[in-house]
Amino acid sequence: MKYEIKGGSFPVAVCQLDAGETMITEGGGMSWMSPNMKMETIGGGMSKILGRMFSGERIFQNKYTAEGGNGEIAFAVLQIRRAHV
């Protein structure tokens, strides 16, 4: 996998996956993807779901796989917060 950060005020991370390559992410950040990307939502069993719930992570994760050739997917920041120092 290769990635590149693009954009100024509203940046996205654009990831290029080789054919058959898979990445797992937390839900909610995907901005766009090429048509040959397959998306599955996974939970991982009750113990993993409970562990994520109590640790503050999202309960479900998304699994993206490039099928039939190289694929591209972009992730955007949902919320930008300013830190006052």
C-alpha positions as CSV (number, residue, x, y, z in Angstrom):
1,M,0.0,0.0,0.0
2,K,1.1,3.5,-0.8
3,Y,-0.5,6.7,0.5
4,E,-0.4,10.4,0.0
5,I,-1.9,13.3,2.0
6,K,-3.6,15.8,-0.3
7,G,-5.4,19.1,0.2
8,G,-4.9,22.1,2.4
9,S,-7.8,23.1,4.6
10,F,-9.6,19.8,4.1
11,P,-6.9,17.2,3.7
12,V,-7.6,13.6,2.6
13,A,-5.3,10.5,2.8
14,V,-5.4,8.8,-0.6
15,C,-4.4,5.1,-0.4
16,Q,-3.4,3.0,-3.3
17,L,-3.8,-0.7,-2.8
18,D,-2.4,-3.5,-5.0
19,A,-4.7,-6.1,-6.4
20,G,-5.9,-8.4,-3.6
21,E,-4.5,-6.1,-0.9
22,T,-6.8,-5.4,2.1
23,M,-7.0,-2.7,4.8
24,I,-9.1,-2.5,7.9
25,T,-10.3,0.9,9.2
26,E,-12.7,2.3,11.8
27,G,-16.0,3.3,10.2
28,G,-16.9,6.8,9.3
29,G,-13.8,8.2,7.6
30,M,-14.1,7.0,4.0
31,S,-14.6,9.8,1.5
32,W,-14.5,8.0,-1.9
33,M,-13.1,4.9,-3.5
34,S,-12.6,3.4,-6.9
35,P,-15.4,1.1,-8.3
36,N,-13.3,-2.1,-7.9
37,M,-12.9,-1.7,-4.1
38,K,-15.0,-4.2,-2.1
39,M,-16.2,-3.0,1.4
40,E,-17.3,-5.3,4.2
41,T,-18.4,-4.3,7.7
42,I,-16.9,-6.6,10.4
43,G,-17.4,-6.9,14.2
44,G,-15.1,-9.7,15.2
45,G,-17.2,-11.4,17.8
46,M,-18.9,-10.4,21.0
47,S,-15.7,-10.1,23.1
48,K,-14.0,-7.9,20.6
49,I,-17.1,-5.7,20.2
50,L,-17.4,-5.3,24.0
51,G,-13.7,-4.5,24.2
52,R,-14.0,-1.8,21.5
53,M,-17.1,-0.3,23.1
54,F,-15.4,0.1,26.6
55,S,-12.2,1.5,25.1
56,G,-14.0,4.2,23.2
57,E,-13.3,2.8,19.7
58,R,-16.1,2.3,17.2
59,I,-17.8,-1.0,17.5
60,F,-17.7,-2.0,13.9
61,Q,-14.7,-1.8,11.4
62,N,-14.7,-1.6,7.7
63,K,-12.6,-4.0,5.5
64,Y,-11.6,-2.7,2.0
65,T,-10.1,-5.0,-0.6
66,A,-8.9,-4.1,-4.1
67,E,-10.5,-6.7,-6.5
68,G,-9.7,-7.2,-10.2
69,G,-6.7,-4.8,-10.2
70,N,-5.2,-2.0,-8.2
71,G,-7.6,0.2,-6.2
72,E,-7.7,3.6,-4.6
73,I,-9.5,4.8,-1.5
74,A,-9.5,8.2,0.3
75,F,-10.1,9.0,3.9
76,A,-11.0,12.5,5.2
77,V,-11.0,13.9,8.7
78,L,-14.5,14.1,10.0
79,Q,-13.9,16.9,12.5
80,I,-11.0,19.3,12.9
81,R,-10.4,20.7,16.3
82,R,-8.1,23.6,17.2
83,A,-5.8,23.1,20.1
84,H,-5.2,26.2,22.2
85,V,-1.8,26.3,23.8
